[in-house]
Amino acid sequence: MRASADRVIDIAVCTRPFRPQGPRLEAERLHGKHLVHHYGHGGAGWSLSWGSARAVLPLIQAGVAGGRQQQQRIAVIGGGAIGLTSARVAQRAGLRVRIYCKDLPPDVPSSAATGMWSPDSRFCTEQEATPALCSQWEQMARSSFRTWQSLLGLPGDPVQWRDGYLLSDLPFDQDAGGYPVGEPDYPDLMARLPDIRPRSVLLRPDEHPFRQPHVRRFTQMMFNLSVYQRLLLEDFLREGGEIVRREFESPRQIAGLPEPVVVNCTGYGARALFGDQSLVPVKGQTARLVPQPEIDYALIYRGHGLVVLPRRDGLLVATHGEGDYGNADRTPDRGQTLAAVERVAGVYR
Ligand SMILES: Cc1cc2nc3c(=O)[nH]c(=O)nc-3n(C[C@H](O)[C@H](O)[C@H](O)COP(=O)(O)OP(=O)(O)OC[C@H]3O[C@@H](n4cnc5c(N)ncnc54)[C@H](O)[C@@H]3O)c2cc1C
């Protein structure tokens, strides 16, 4: 892998829209509108997008006049992972959708994500993980997973399965520290999906090229977000969807929209727009190195907050560190990326 500072072509920072109690999927009556909230997916927004959009569909349909679903108009606010996918699911159910949003890909926070199947990443805290919430998560994850498999093998590879290597300084039965210090405990939700999770394999030192004493090979689904976002947008427009660029400053402005049903998919933006103080920003930084198509595997360095994904639009290097939780600062930290790139270069013998 050619990991060096001169090959960094992009650094992006965004905030995961995390709610300790899990994403908000809820309908209310506001200023004469049937408003459906759909935001707060933490570090799992792409992974859970299809299942979560299916979970809110009945809430949307409940607001459509007289139950006549076909060709009824709805508005979706937001053009990120959740807004675009909610719009596609509503279209598939026969609704006519107009998206209103401040930004669209590649300028939305969703575009800065790593692009890994990570449905359990910062979904809710351990403390708030009630049996009902965990079971809702499982339904979303399984439903999403099925849709992701239907997107394999398409031109541009929006979705792929790749092998990867989990590197560790410590034996795998010893705790290497998962999330950075200062973050709450998160539940182990993946234990609910053993049947759709390929097993990882412990490798002997002569079976891999890495310096670390403990290495496992895993198999992982990943999303090539550039091409995938484009696919979502193209499918949405081809099926008659409309897009209006608009920023809302208060919920009252939403009352002026012509659509009687409005789906709020504003992600972390819901904190300012709807005053949801339970939304916690969790900062994350991703960088891309010049694409190297011959690198077809992922790397995760356990305990170092480092992930490398072989995306088609570049080798994606994701880092996390202390101070990310509760941090909404979106200023790129080039030093953090360069340190991560150096660490990647150093894992090979
Ligand atoms: C570094 C990082 C890595 C990640 N990696 C992964 C991963 O590998 N896999 C995974 O599944 N998830 C990942 N995530 C999480 C995932 O990116 C988020 O959960 C997801 O992007 C949330 O999508 P969203 O549509 O809710 O929000 P956003 O992408 O923020 O979209 C919000 C939309 O609403 C619009 N909007 C907001 N406020 C207003 C307003 N007032 N008026 C009009 N429009 C408004 C915005 O313009 C935008 O269009 C990662 C997140 C980070 C930060």
The ligand as an SDF file (V2000), in Angstrom:
LIG
                    3D

 53 58  0  0  0  0  0  0  0  0999 V2000
  -16.4440    9.9450   10.0190 C   0  0  0  0  0  0  0  0  0  0  0  0
  -17.7410    9.2010    9.8820 C   0  0  0  0  0  0  0  0  0  0  0  0
  -17.7390    7.9300    9.3720 C   0  0  0  0  0  0  0  0  0  0  0  0
  -18.9400    7.2320    9.2340 C   0  0  0  0  0  0  0  0  0  0  0  0
  -18.9040    5.9890    8.7010 N   0  0  0  0  0  0  0  0  0  0  0  0
  -20.0450    5.2970    8.5350 C   0  0  0  0  0  0  0  0  0  0  0  0
  -20.0080    4.0060    7.9510 C   0  0  0  0  0  0  0  0  0  0  0  0
  -18.9460    3.5060    7.5870 O   0  0  0  0  0  0  0  0  0  0  0  0
  -21.1750    3.3320    7.8010 N   0  0  0  0  0  0  0  0  0  0  0  0
  -22.3710    3.8660    8.2090 C   0  0  0  0  0  0  0  0  0  0  0  0
  -23.3950    3.2070    8.0740 O   0  0  0  0  0  0  0  0  0  0  0  0
  -22.4380    5.1050    8.7480 N   0  0  0  0  0  0  0  0  0  0  0  0
  -21.3090    5.8320    8.9320 C   0  0  0  0  0  0  0  0  0  0  0  0
  -21.3330    7.0650    9.4980 N   0  0  0  0  0  0  0  0  0  0  0  0
  -22.6130    7.6010    9.9740 C   0  0  0  0  0  0  0  0  0  0  0  0
  -23.4250    8.1770    8.8510 C   0  0  0  0  0  0  0  0  0  0  0  0
  -22.5980    8.9410    8.0240 O   0  0  0  0  0  0  0  0  0  0  0  0
  -24.5690    9.0330    9.4430 C   0  0  0  0  0  0  0  0  0  0  0  0
  -25.3410    8.2610   10.3270 O   0  0  0  0  0  0  0  0  0  0  0  0
  -25.4430    9.5210    8.3020 C   0  0  0  0  0  0  0  0  0  0  0  0
  -24.6520   10.2350    7.3980 O   0  0  0  0  0  0  0  0  0  0  0  0
  -26.5870   10.3960    8.7720 C   0  0  0  0  0  0  0  0  0  0  0  0
  -27.2910   10.7480    7.6190 O   0  0  0  0  0  0  0  0  0  0  0  0
  -28.4150   11.8450    7.6230 P   0  0  0  0  0  0  0  0  0  0  0  0
  -29.0610   11.8120    6.2820 O   0  0  0  0  0  0  0  0  0  0  0  0
  -29.2860   11.6650    8.8160 O   0  0  0  0  0  0  0  0  0  0  0  0
  -27.6440   13.2220    7.8570 O   0  0  0  0  0  0  0  0  0  0  0  0
  -26.8690   14.2340    6.8830 P   0  0  0  0  0  0  0  0  0  0  0  0
  -25.9460   13.5520    5.9690 O   0  0  0  0  0  0  0  0  0  0  0  0
  -26.3210   15.2810    7.7870 O   0  0  0  0  0  0  0  0  0  0  0  0
  -28.0000   14.8870    5.9860 O   0  0  0  0  0  0  0  0  0  0  0  0
  -28.8420   15.8990    6.4880 C   0  0  0  0  0  0  0  0  0  0  0  0
  -29.5360   16.5800    5.3340 C   0  0  0  0  0  0  0  0  0  0  0  0
  -30.4350   17.5530    5.8660 O   0  0  0  0  0  0  0  0  0  0  0  0
  -30.1380   18.8270    5.3200 C   0  0  0  0  0  0  0  0  0  0  0  0
  -30.4400   19.8390    6.3350 N   0  0  0  0  0  0  0  0  0  0  0  0
  -29.9970   19.8800    7.6070 C   0  0  0  0  0  0  0  0  0  0  0  0
  -30.5250   20.9560    8.2310 N   0  0  0  0  0  0  0  0  0  0  0  0
  -31.3110   21.5860    7.3250 C   0  0  0  0  0  0  0  0  0  0  0  0
  -32.1140   22.7620    7.3490 C   0  0  0  0  0  0  0  0  0  0  0  0
  -32.2100   23.5040    8.4480 N   0  0  0  0  0  0  0  0  0  0  0  0
  -32.7970   23.1150    6.2260 N   0  0  0  0  0  0  0  0  0  0  0  0
  -32.6890   22.3700    5.1020 C   0  0  0  0  0  0  0  0  0  0  0  0
  -31.9320   21.2500    5.0120 N   0  0  0  0  0  0  0  0  0  0  0  0
  -31.2690   20.8660    6.1190 C   0  0  0  0  0  0  0  0  0  0  0  0
  -28.6570   18.7610    4.9540 C   0  0  0  0  0  0  0  0  0  0  0  0
  -28.3320   19.7180    3.9710 O   0  0  0  0  0  0  0  0  0  0  0  0
  -28.5930   17.3350    4.4020 C   0  0  0  0  0  0  0  0  0  0  0  0
  -29.0680   17.3140    3.0910 O   0  0  0  0  0  0  0  0  0  0  0  0
  -20.1650    7.8130    9.6440 C   0  0  0  0  0  0  0  0  0  0  0  0
  -20.1620    9.1090   10.1450 C   0  0  0  0  0  0  0  0  0  0  0  0
  -18.9610    9.7880   10.2820 C   0  0  0  0  0  0  0  0  0  0  0  0
  -18.9680   11.1720   10.8290 C   0  0  0  0  0  0  0  0  0  0  0  0
  1  2  1  0
  2  3  1  0
  2 52  2  0
  3  4  2  0
  4  5  1  0
  4 50  1  0
  5  6  2  0
  6  7  1  0
  6 13  1  0
  7  8  2  0
  7  9  1  0
  9 10  1  0
 10 11  2  0
 10 12  1  0
 12 13  2  0
 13 14  1  0
 14 15  1  0
 14 50  1  0
 15 16  1  0
 16 17  1  0
 16 18  1  0
 18 19  1  0
 18 20  1  0
 20 21  1  0
 20 22  1  0
 22 23  1  0
 23 24  1  0
 24 25  2  0
 24 26  1  0
 24 27  1  0
 27 28  1  0
 28 29  2  0
 28 30  1  0
 28 31  1  0
 31 32  1  0
 32 33  1  0
 33 34  1  0
 33 48  1  0
 34 35  1  0
 35 36  1  0
 35 46  1  0
 36 37  1  0
 36 45  1  0
 37 38  2  0
 38 39  1  0
 39 40  1  0
 39 45  2  0
 40 41  1  0
 40 42  2  0
 42 43  1  0
 43 44  2  0
 44 45  1  0
 46 47  1  0
 46 48  1  0
 48 49  1  0
 50 51  2  0
 51 52  1  0
 52 53  1  0
M  END
$$$$
